[in-house]
Amino acid sequence: MNKKLDISPVHTDLETLLKKMYITMLRIRKFEEKTGELVSAKEIICPCHLYIGQEAIATGVCSALRKEDYVFSTHRSHGHYIAKGGSIKTLMAELYGKITGCSKGRGGSMHITSPDIGFPGSSAIVAGTIPLAVGAALSFHIRKKDTVSVAFFGDGATNEGAFYESLNFAALKKLPVIFVCENNFYSTHMTISDCLSDTRIYKKAEAFKMPGVCIDGNDVLKVFKQAKEAIEYAREGKGPSLLECSTYRWRGHVGPNIDLDKGLRTKEELESWMAKCPIKRLEALLLKQGILSKSETHQIEKEIEREIEETVVFAKKSSFPKANELQKYVFTEN
């Protein structure tokens, strides 16, 4: 006999959360797969760094946040934006460079923004948004606001001085910021062991006397639990935390290709990680616990696919920015 999840305080609340996380992860996956198709067809021409395989991290962390909390992202930003509640319609329009895009067609894939949902922006500069997240947390601290800031970054960012300076300052001032490292073991085209003398990234927190943990980044429930603890810790004024989430990107560093021909990784390695698919793992739990049926998961998938097709139609019908408005939205206007 299968035992139901030990849910506290209300069973239905956790069921709702699990369903929401499943839908969010599947929406990210389907959006990224469609984006890959459009890039291959040269419908989208801006560089796109796909989030396929890492969906549990953005979903788990953002599910523990409030709307007013800030999330700072990277060049691989689509998953963070969607998980924080961003419109996929305006995201697709942005990838097409249209005026209806979330960055008004000025940013493309790597510079998306939506301040209304607590997403000030993403940046293509490695580790570039980590100090911005700390600055936002400092602002919250000075204004005595019950708000936190999250910095997402890859393992490659831990080679940058800005990462260590940010950890030090955040710990020194006990700022409400959570550092989330998405360790997918490859910094562009170099393995993590070729970059770091000590690959235990979470251990770097010890030097700054802050909590640091390494978790399975493909288990959305574990990510959610650890993120929730770190967020509550920050809200209580106790300071920052470092979460290292082990995961794997299924596609190449940039673009839709798998890149097995580049000699960076083996087919066996890729397949072993694909077998740990974060979406399939959550789906199996939902089916086992009777929270969703197979027909319901199929229905959800079809609805998301229909939703994404609508975003493509919207993006294609939208207009490009006018040439005489090139500097609009770029500089502050009096």
Beta strands, then each sheet from edge to edge (+ up, - down):
strand 1: 70-73
strand 2: 121-122
strand 3: 149-154
strand 4: 177-183
strand 5: 186-187
strand 6: 190-191
strand 7: 212-216
strand 8: 241-246
sheet 1: 2+ 1+ 3+ 4+ 8+ 7+
sheet 2: 5+ 6-
end
